[in-house]
């Protein structure tokens, strides 16, 4: 391994600023071949570790677990590497091409289902010449666009059991979530036709019901808001499975000083899955939540845990819902079960938890109000909304009939 490290150090030390296009592309091509070859050795070694039970040396049961912990890999990446090692063992032509740098790790991952235990058994039962399939798919991977390889593998797997039972739709479903440094997440998912229809039907119902005057969101933004709203509804319903005696909820840890400080306080609060948000965002989340007082000692250990109480008790929420009938932000009117109870004067700053100091706001407009917009209830019961610049949001009166 030492010569490899030395070679990589030399590559990393080479200057690229003065290199021309053809020279850079030649370098890149050679690096890609080297990357494929290294990936092949990694997968081969992972398979050898799996066969030898090497993970047990570090007290772990599987190589997937070892890769997640020691290799700092995601679940999907670790599982994919284990599958690749198994596939290369079962498909020697693919292994040879991968080791030579002619085939990428992505191509190996695409072909890997061919070597899955069930598919190998089906191929043997059908009298398939696996060696020939190995050579054909390797040739496609080495010489054709990746889309052609995907189609070829799909065609082969479908042909293994053309008249078999309808495949289980859950087998093809995938959801991968990546968390970023600021606590935000991104991801991708794959759903079968029926599962995709269910998701689109649920999101579309929220999208259409949540349309309001002056909505300038793009379609992707509106769909993302609808997905968050779907989670809000499920969490608020209280029907999700209990996790270790506790109902699933959004947990926020915030110091008492930051709770009462009106400043934004970036990075002051920690969420349950490890993300960090500002104190202002935490106060917004706490508007209609439950609060538990925990006294911490100088060594960071909890000294006392007080009783948990809801900021807005159930009887007050019912009264606010009866009065407001939905989101009070001008032009919205989202139904009550989409809404939080917002304190017009923040409760952390001394605002009373009372009917007079409360307003129903949907998640989107609750966020707006915590970022400069303002709602106010007039003596006649009508709600008015102001933008951060002090101008009022008004809905134009309908034109009179001619």
N, C-alpha and C positions, 0 to 999 in steps of 0.2 A: 504493500500500500504506500510505502514511502516514495518510490519513484513517481507514482500517480500524483501524490500531493505536491511533489516538486514541480512536475509538469503543469499542474493547475496553477501553482504560484507564478510560474513563468508566464502563463497565458494571462493571468490577472494583472501582471505588471506591464504588459505590452501597451503602448500608447495607441489610441485609435483616432485621435482628433485629426491627424494629418493623412489618414488612409483614404483612398478613393473608393468609389462604389464597387467596381469589380473586385478589388482586393478585399473589401469588407464582406461581400457576398461569398467569396471563396472561403474566407475564414468561417463565416456562419455555417456554410454547408458542411465543412469539416467538423465543426463543433456539434452540429445536429447528429452526424454519424456517431461521434464519440458519446453523445448523450444517450442515443439508442443502445449503444454497446454497454454503457454503465448501467442503464436501466435493466438490461438483460441479466447482468451479473447480480444486481440487487434482487431481482425476482428469483433467480436460481438459488441465491443464498438464503432467501426467505423460505423457499421450499425445503432446502436442506435443514434449516433450523426447525421447521415444522415437523419433518420426519424424525429428527433427533430429539424432539421435545425440549429444545434449548430454552424456551421461555420459562420453564420450571426453574432454571438456574437463578432467575431473578424473582422467583415466587409467583409467576403468572401462568395461567392455564393455557393460553393460546398465543399464537404469534400476532393475531390481530390486537390483542390487549397489549402486547409488548410494543408493537409499532405505535399504538396510540399514546402510550406513556413515554417510552424511551425515544421514539422517533418523532414525537409531538405531531402525529398525524390525525386527521379527522377520521371518523368512523368509516366513511365511504372510501377514503384513500387507502386506509389500512386493509379493508376487506378486498378492495380491488387488487392490491399488491399480492395478497395471499392467493386470490383467484388466478392472477397472472402466473405465479410460480407453479401452481398445479397444472395450468394449461400448457406451459412450456414443457413440463415433464411428459404430458400425454401427446404432444404434437411436436415431434422432433424437427420437422422441416421448418416450422415456425420458430422454434428455439434457435436453430442454426442461422436463420435470416436475421433474427433479432440480435443475436450475438455478433453478427457481422455488421450491424448498423444499417441494414437495408429496410428494416421494419421498425416502426415506432412503438412506444409503450401504449399509445392510444389504440393502435391497430391490434395489439395483443389483447387489450381489454375488450375490444369489439369481438374478437374471435373466441375469447375465453369461454363463453356459454357453450360452445361446441364440446368442450371438455368437461362440462358439468356431469356429475355422476349419472343423473337420469338420462341425459342426452347420449352419453356413451352407451348406456344399456339399451336405449332405443335403437341406436345405430347398429349395435351388435345383433339385436333381434331381427332387424330388417336386412341383415347381410350387407351393410354398407362397408365399403373399403375405406376405413378411416384414414389410411395413409394417403390415398388419392385425394380425399377431401382436404387433408392437411396441406398437401402440395398445391392444390388449386387455390385455396383461400390465401395461402402465403404468397402465391404469385399475384393475386389481386391486390393484396396489401402492399406489395413492393412496387407495383407498376401502375396501379389505377388510383383515381381520386378516392378519398375516404368514403364518400357517399356511395360509391360502387361497392365497396367492401361491406358497408352496412346492409345494402340490399342483398348481396350474395349470402351473407350469414343468415339474414332473415329468411331468404328463400330456402336455404338448406334446413334450418330448424323447422320451418313450416312443413317441409316435405317429409320429415321424420315420422309425422303422425297426421297425415292430411285428413283422415276420417275419424280422428279421436274425439274425445269429449271437448266441449267448449272450454277454452283455457280459463283458469281462475283470474278474474280481472285484477285482483290484489297483487298478483305476482309481478305485474309490470309497473305498479305504482311506486313512485320515489318522491321523497321530499328532503332536500338538503338545505341546511341553514348555516350561513357563515356569519360570525359576529366580528365586527370591526372595532378598531381601537376606541372610537367614540361611543360604543355601545349600540350603535345602529346595526341592523342585520340586513343581509341580502341572501338570495337563494334561488333555487330553481326546483321545479317539480314536474313530474310526468304522471298523468292520469289516463286511465282508459276512457273510452267514449262515454260510458255511463257515469263514471265518476266525474268527468269533466262537465257533463251536463248538469249534475247536481250542484257543483260549485258555481257554475255560471248562473243557474236559476236562483241560488241564494244571494249571490252578489248583485244580480240585476234587480231583485226585489228591493234591496237596500238602496241601490243607485237611483232607481226611479222614485222611490218614496222620499229620498233625501234631496231631490232637486229643489232649488229655491232661486228666487230672483237674484240676478247678479252673480251667479255661480260661474267663475272663470276657470275652474279646474280643467285640466286635460283629462281625457278618458283614463289613462293609467293612474293619475292621481286620485280620481274618483273611485276607481276600483280598489286602490290600496286603502282608502278611507273606509270603504265598505267592508273590506276584510277585517280591519281593526274593529269596526262596529259589530261585525259578526262575533268576534271574540268577546267584546264587551257584553253582548246579550247573553252569551253562554255563561260567562263568569257571573253575571248578575243573577241569572236564573237559579244558580245554586244546585244544578242537577248534574254537574260534572263529577266524575269519580273522586272520592276523598283520597288524598295522598298522606299516608302516615298520620291519620286522625285529623288532618287539617284540610279544609276545602281549598281548592286552588284559588289563588288570589294574587294581586300585584303587591309585592312587598317593597317598602321604601324605608331606608334607614337614614335619618336626618337628625343632626344635633339640635338641642333645644335652642341654642343661640341663633342658628341659621333659620330655625322655624319661625322665630319672631322678628328676624331682621328683614326689612323690606327690600334689601339689596338682592340682586340677581343671584349672587353666590355661585359662580360656576364650579362644577365638580364637587359640590358639597354633599350630595346625597347618593346613596348606593342602592341599586335595585336588586331584587332577589336573585336574578341570574348573573349578577356581577357587573352590569353596566353602571356608569356614573352619569348622573344628571345634575342640573343646577338646582339650587334651593328653590328658585321660583317655580321650576317644573314640579318639584316635589310638593310644594304648597298647592299647586293646581291639582295634583293627583289626590291630595288629602282632603280636598274640598268636600267630597261626599264619601269619605272613607272611614275607616276605624283607626283609632290611635291607641297605642300601648306605650306607657311610660316605662323606660328601662334606665335605671341608675347604674352608671359604669364606674368602676374603681380606677385608681391611677394606673394599674397594670392592664387595663382594658377588659377586665373580667366583670360580668354583670353582678351588681350587688343586690339589686332589688327590681322586681318586675311588678308593675302596678296592674290594675285591672284594665282590660281593653274596653273602650267605649266608642260607639259610633259618633262621628261628628254631627251627622244629621240623623236623629232617631226616626224610626219607622212612622210614628204618628205625624211628625212634621212633614216628612216626605209626602205622605198621603194628602196633607192639607195643601202643599205646594202644587202637587199634581192636579188637584181639584180646581185650584185657582187658575193656574197657567195653561193647563190643557195641552201643553207641548212646549217646544223650544221657543223662547220669547224673542230671540234675535230677529230683527226685522227681515221679513221675506222667507223665513225658514218654516217653522211650525212642525218640526220633526216630532213624532209621537213621544209620549211621556216615558215609555220604557226604553227609549234611546238616550234619555237625558240624565245628567248629573244635577244635583242641587248646588248651585253656586252661591257663595256668600258675596253679596254686593260689597261689603267691607270685609276683607279677609278675616276669618275667625282667628288666625294666628296673630293678627294685629289688633285684636280686641273686638272684632265684629261679633255681634250676637248671633247665636244660632236660633233664629226666629223667623216667623213667616214674613215679617216686614223686610228682613235683611236677606231674603232668599229669592232665587230665580232659577227656573228650569232652563238648562242649556244643553244642547247636544254636544257630542265630543268635539266636533270641529269648531263650533262657535264658542264653546267653553275655552278652547285654546286661544281663539281670537280675543276674547275678553281679557285673558291673562297676558296678552301682547298688545295692549293699547286701546282696543275697542272698549266701549262702555255701554251698558244697558241701564235704563232707569224707568221706574214705574210711576206714571202720573197719578194724581189723586183720583182721576176718573177710572183708573184701572188699566189704561192703555200703556203698553211698553214702547219705549223709543230707544233707538240705537245710534250711537255716535262713532265716527271713525277716529283714529288717533289724531288726525289734524283738526278735530273739533267740529267737522261738518256732520250733519245728520244724514243717516240713510233713510230715504223716503221711497215708498212705492208709488209710482205715478197713478193718479186717479184714472179710471177707464174713461175713454172718450164717450161723450154723449151721442146718442143715436141721432143721425141727421134727420 
